[in-house]
Structures are given as structure tokens and as C-alpha cells.
Amino acid sequence: YYDSIAQDTIAMAVNDLITVGATPLVVQAYWAAGGSDWFGDAQRAQALVEGWKRACEVCGVAWGGGETPALAGIVEAGRIDLAASCTGIINPKPRLSVGDRLAPGDAIVLLASSGIHANGLSLARKLVERLPQGYLTPVLPGLSYGDALLAPTVLYSPVTEALYKAGVTPHYCANITGHGWRKLLRHPGQFTYRVHGVPEVTPVLKFIQQHAHQDDREAYSTLNMGAGFALFVRAEDAQRTVEVAQAQGVAAMIAGRVEQGPKQLVIEPLSITFGTEDLQLR
């Protein structure tokens, strides 16, 4: 499973970096183990290396090295703490996307997630205590809860790079991670984000919502619920954006639009509204 976990780690850095219009260039690794014996399991260590290398290749970045400290007494024995940092470049300068061009009339395009995306796992792990077979509890026939949680996070940089080559420059981007769909409200401007369509929720997220007894409002304020990344583009670029994403193997949909109005997110199909009072975000 460490090949998938390696991709999760890189995705946490790369998917944030690209929100500002940057092209990822170099990824650094930080693998801190509870002891040097962690790397003595050759199969496990090799899976981590291969997954890291493959994710770098998908993103078109160089693996610039890193550190693999053994931190006995700091990291628990038998455990490893994984982190990544990513350096990129914004070139040409008009690719810079910090939201200053976001305007009423812009379309909201949502890119599909693959599952929980390494955010919300405290809840997911706590839920195991309620499940009769723990991580082996079936989510679908042939798919256990544990396997579903370990589906690797989607790497979205191939989409943003392809959009640039297609002549589409997003006005704003949001990586939908912790705090779920409330991340769509992070732009400082006073806009209403009206969503008229929601993507299909992945089976593991449906499972978590059901067994954690969450209503839709709580679920959409916590989990990505099938949407891992949001692109805010000119209305005339919306369909092209969907086509470019799909060409990269990432499902996408035109989900809504930006309107002049109070700062709020209105998810019409679910009758959910998030406002400024819900904006306690990192």
C-alpha cells in the first residue's frame, strides 16, 4: 500500500501549489521513521520508492532528494512520518492565479476525487471502532473499507498544465481538502457561489456518511464528497475545461456559477447554504 501512500503525500503538496497557477518542478521527500529498521522491510520500502517515483513522473517533476531520518523516541517505533515539499514556477506571469480576476458570471468546474484524499482520516479511523469487521468491513462487494480509504489521491497538475496549453487560464482554484466544500468560500471577495449540480459521491464517502450518521450539511462541510478540486473559469471556457480534464483521465463537470451577492455557497440540489459564519478554515 505504500505506493499509494507515496502518491497521497506528493498530492498534498502539488495540488496546493497548482492553485496559484504554478507548474511543479521539483519535489523533496521527508521520510522520518521511528527507527532505521523501518527501511529493513525491502518490499515496503521499495513500494514507497516506486510510488514516489511514479507520482513524480505523472506530475512531470524531478525528485530532488530529501531526508530519511531515524527519529527513535520522537516517531513511534514501527511508524513513519511522510511529508513532501514542492517548488514550482509561474511562467508566463499571466498564469498567476490568486483570485484577482474572479468575477460574477464565472463558471465553477469541479474535478472528481478518487475517495477520501488523505483528508478526514481522523473521522475515518474513529469510525473503525463501530464497524463489525474493522477495516475489513465491505464497502462494496470485493472492496473493503481499508482498501477504499487507501485509494490514492488524484494528482491534478496534469489537468492544470493541459489547460494552459489549451489557452485556458483559471481565474481562481481551490483544492478541496479539509473542511470539505467550505473551501469554495476561501476567496476574500463578496460573491455567492451557486451550485446547480453535484458529482457522484464515491462509495467510501457514502459509507462514512452513513455510518458516522452525518447529514448532508455535515458531510459536505467535512469531506470532499466526490469533488477534489475546483476551477473557476470564464463561462465560455467551462466546457473546454471539462473536455481538457477528461482527456487527462479526470472526470469533470460544470457545477455552478459565481454571482454578485453575499458571501455564501448555495448547493441547490441539497438545499445547503454555507455562509461567512461557516468560514473557520485553515
N, C-alpha and C positions, 0 to 999 in steps of 0.2 A: 504493500500500500504506500510505501514511501515515495514512489514515483509520482503518485497523485498529490501527496502532501507537499512535495517539492514544487509542483505547479501552483498549488494554493499559495505558497509562500511568495513566489515571484509575482503572482497575480495581485497580491495585496499592495505591492509597490508599483507595478507597471500600470494597473488600472486606475490608480490615483494620479500618476504622473501625466497620463494622456488627457486628463480632464482639462488641462490648460493648453492643449494643442501641441504638446511636445512629442517628438519622435524619440522613443527609448534607444539608448546607445549601449550602455554598459550596466550590467547587474553584478553586485557584490554579494557574496554569501557570508552569513554568520551562523555557524552551527556550533552551539555550546552544549556539550554533553556533560552528564553527571560523572563521567569517568572515561578514560581513553578506551576502556573495554567496549564501549558502545559501538565503536567502529570495528571491533573484532568480529562482529557478525557480518561476514562478507556479503551475503545475499542482501541484507538490509541496507548496508552502506552503498552497495552497487545500485540498488533501486533508487536511492536518494540521488546519487550522482547522475544516473541515466535520466531520471525525471527532470532534474535541474537543467541538464544539457538540452533535453528535448524542448522544454518550455522556452529556453533562451533562443533556440532555433525558430520556434513558432513566432516569437516576437522580433526576430531579426537582430538580437542584441549579442554583444560579446560578454562572455563570462570573465569578468576581470579579476577573479581570485576571491580572497576573503580570509576569514579566520575560522579555525576549528578548535577552540579552547576546550580543555577538560576542566570543569569547574566543580570538582567534588566539594561538597559542603554548601554549595550555592544552588546548583541544579541537582535535583534528586537523582540518586543512583538509578541507572537504567532508563533515564529520560533524556530527551534532547530538546533544546530551545532553538527554533529555526527563525531566522529573520533575513530579510533582503533589503538592499537599498538599490535605487536605480537612478542613473544620470541620463538626461536627455538633452535635446537641443530643439529650440523653436526656430525653424528656418523654412521659409522666409518669415519675417516678423509678423505679417498679417495673419499667420496661423495662430498667434497668441489668442487664447480664448479664456477670458476672465469674466465674461458676462456683461461687458460694457455695451455690447451690440444686441443684447436680448431685448425684444420689443413685443408689444401686443401683435397678434397675428402669427407669431412663430409657431411652428408645429412641434409637438412632443413625440419623438420616436423612441420607443422602448426596445432594447435588445434583450433577448431571452437569457435567463440564467440556466445553470445546469442542476441546481439544487440549492443547498443552504449557503454555499460560497464562503465558508470559513467565518461567517458572522451569525451569531445567535446560538453558538455551540454550548454556551453555559446552560441555556434552556434545554437544548437537545440532550445534553449529558444528564441533567437533572431528571429529565423525563424517563430515562432508563430505569430509574427506581420503581416506576409504576408499571413497567412492561413485564409480562409474564416470562418472556424469554430474553429479556435484556436486549442487547444489540442484535441478537439473532431473531428477534421478532419480525415476521414478514411484513413488509410494506406492500409488496405485490407478490404474486407467485414467482418464486425464484429470486427475489430481491429482498435481502434483509435490511433492517434499519441501519445497522452498522455500515454495510456496503453503500447504501443510499447516501449516508452522511459523507462518505469519502469520495463521492463523485467530484472530480477536480473542478475548481473554479474556472470559468471561461476567461480566456485571455482576449481582451477586446482591442488591443493595439493593431492587429491586422485590419480591423474594420476602420479605425480612425486613419490609418495610413492609406488605405484604399479610397476613403472618402476624399482625402487631399488630392490624390491622383485623379479622382473623378471631378475635381473642381468644386467640391462641397466643403465649406468651412463652417462648422457648427458655431452658433452664437453663444452657446453655453453647454456644459456637460456636467453630469452628476453620476458618480459611482454609487450605486445603491447598495450600501453595506449595512452597518449597524444603524438602528433607528428606521429601517425599512423605507417606506415611501415618503416619510417625512423629509428625507434627503432632497426631494424635489423642491423643497421650500428654502434651501440654503442661500439662494441668491438674495442679496440685500435689498433688491428693488421691491416696490409695492406692486405685485402682479397677482392675478388669480390664475391658477393652473387648472384648467378644466379637462378632466379625463373622461372620454366617452367610451373607451374600450380597455379592457384589462386582458393581459395574456393568460394562457392556461397555467394554472399553478402546478408545479412539479409534484409528483406523488409524495416525496418525503416531506414537503412543506404542508401538504394537505394532512398528512399523518400527524405531524407535530401539532398543527392547529387543532385537530380533532382530539388528540389525547391530552393536550395541555388545556383543553376546554377554553380556547380563545375564541372570542367573537371576531368578526371581520376587522373591526376597528383596531383591536389589539394586535391581530396578526399582521395587518398592513403597516402598523407603526413599529413593528419589531423585525419582521423578516422581509426578504426581497419579493416573495410571493410570485415568482416567475419572471421578474424583470431585474436584470443585474446591472444595467447601465442605461442612462437616459441621454439622448441627444436633442438639443433644442436647435432647430434649423429653420431657415426660411420656408414658408408654406410651399413654395414652388419647388423646393429641394427635397420635400418629405418623401415622395415616392421613390425618387432616385436613391435616397439614403437607405430605404428599406431594401431596394434591389442590390445595392453595394454590400450591405451586411449579409444578405442571403447568399451572395456569391462567395463570401468568405466562410460560409457554413454556419452563420449565426442567424437564427430566426429573429425577425423584427416586425414591428407593427407601428402604424401611425395611431397613437393612443389618445391624442388630445391637442390642445392649443393653449397658448398664452393669451390672457386677456387683461385689459386695463381693469383695475378694481382692487379691493382689499387683498392683503397678502393671505392667501389661502389656497389649499389644494382641495379640489372638489372631485371625488371619484364617483361619478354619476351612477354607474351600474350597481354600485354597492351602497349608495346613499351615505357616503362617508365624507366628512369635511374635516380637514386639519387646518388650524389657524395659527396665529403667532403664539398663542398660549401653549402650543404643542412643540415649540421650537427649541427645546433644550437639547441641542445637538452638539457633538464634538466637532 
